[in-house]
Amino acid sequence: MEITFRSCRLINRLLRKPLALTSYRSVVNVAAKDEVNTELLTSFNKDIQDGGAVPVFRRALLFPTRVALQDEVGIYTYAGLYQAAAALSTEISAQLVGETERTIAYMCGNDASHVIVQWAIWMTGNIAVPLTPLHPPEMLKYFLTDSMSTIVICTQDYEKLLRPIALDLSRPLLVTGKDKEITAQLYQPNSAFMKPRVVDNLSDVGRSNSWYGSKDALIIYTSGTTSKPKGVVWTHSMLQTQIAALHSAWHYSGNDVVLHTLPLHHIHGQLNSMLASLAAGARIRMLPSFVSHAVWARLLGMGERDDSKVSVFHGVPAMYMRLAADHDKMFADARTAEYVRNTLATRVRLMCAGSAPLPSTLFDKWEKISGHRLLERYGMTEVGMALSNPYRPLEGRTVSCVGAPLPAVSARIATTGTLEPLVTVESPAPDLLLGLAKDGSGDEYRWDRPKVTVHAQSETEVYEGELLLKGPAVFSRYWNRAPKLNSDDFTSDGWFRTGDTASYDGKFKILGRTSVDIIKTGGYKVSALQVESAILEHPDVEDVAVLGFEDESFGEMVTAVVVLKENKKLTLKDLKDEAGKRLAPYQLPKVLLVVEQMPRNAMGKLDKKEIRRLYGDKLGTKK
Ligand code: AMP
């Protein structure tokens, strides 16, 4: 069934409507207090104190005239996105006859339509399930069935892909965006462009903050590299806590211009780049996908207005790797490279990396290229962002480490297998209340020192084992599956089992997925991540995956699958000689396979399941 949108017409009418004075002003990082609608701010804060959650869309009321998002089509104010979402929400409500707490799957490009559809779903009190066209139809069917989505919404671009699936599963399909302009009320340039237009009094849409305080917001599916994808349930309260934690730790502000190039079906693109930025009143520059030369152009901001020049970038290591490789090709002469470095060093305030290990060679190379010490953090679909290097001081950002628990996160290292607690590190919860930046000094951003409790003293003061997490932003259940304590997911006392092996010596270090990356060889445990990082130091190596393959003598054999730089050759002896400068003999690969291409998933992570499938015959049996 197709439902054409009356909201298209409504939004188009809104676009033409003359704009009147607003009573709302921005509150994040505005200098003058008299610009602020303190009444609204106070009422939001009272709701938060009473246990409510202010959903991200509602924060738009605090800074309606600001630019929220700039995509390939246009520039949108917070009011524009809000009004477009409000119009769409009436369509959804009509379709659901006012029902709430239903799941609604949606597929949009990386542009304003994603925000509008998501906010519209939230305004109706329903749960948003983002889908990506990167997944094959069978997988999409699985997501729709598993999430029990009542309706599917998509923009015109994805109608062809989703219509047969929706028909097959008998789900109504709502197609938005017949005309690209429906996506928002544009922030139309005029002679007063420097002063954003004022807008109508925006009527408050949606349920009360106290209602949202106990309701589900989002389902994000795990990448399923080791098992079938599971739907992680994110509540509005979890999002509120995560956003407050990230704001405190990484100093988000309304002055930020965030370059967004990450997939939106993953927590990294949803939370770090999109929702936390929108909640701060920042401006997002959204690209349809990651294309290195387009990212370079935006990062350098040549010919762009000052207020749209990028100041924040969140990427995965594979993106920085591509950018670094293209940097060498595009900015080969020293003067251009110096210009690039100066531009990034002075204009950009934060460059973050995560979702996969950041090799030390890349950390160093990026510092040379941009003057930025990448801020590496560790996160997961189930917990959002959990561990992070510090924002300040810069020297505190340590290569190959992921720092300390973010505000509201408790992290524990427990013995692998028996789960005996070894050490617990707890960061206090952030202040959830919304406020004004004081004087630009950054004093308002607090990330207090964590409390460390040692349960079993280690002589070396290094604790290694399974990483467990707990806190108000750590998920409590997968969709459609009863939560089970004392299982692979949670310990008997409610700690989430990440499945990652980590060490703690004052800072956390991720050693890899316990099931895949911890290789047991000749009585030793070897972290595949550490071996990969060392092999990448070899000047002829472009990419590498390290795996353990069964072996009669060693238990498992450390095996390196390598992609070489153009016209290069490598023998196992060369590799061992170079990697041996950084690794102990037992960590060195005993087998080398040179391949043309390395399978990586949409997030740029090594797909070790696929590597085994493709090259396993040449290398041995499964682990
Ligand atoms: P996802 O749920 O797709 O975000 O994947 C989460 C997994 O990515 C974690 O369990 C880790 O294995 C890995 N991961 C995330 N951040 C890092 C990091 N900074 N270093 C190493 N592995 C990471």
Boltz pocket constraint, residues with backbone or C-beta under 6 A from the ligand:
constraints:
  - pocket:
      binder: B
      contacts: [[A, 222], [A, 223], [A, 267], [A, 353], [A, 354], [A, 355], [A, 356], [A, 357], [A, 358], [A, 376], [A, 377], [A, 378], [A, 379], [A, 380], [A, 381], [A, 382], [A, 402], [A, 498], [A, 499], [A, 500], [A, 510], [A, 512], [A, 513]]
      max_distance: 6.0
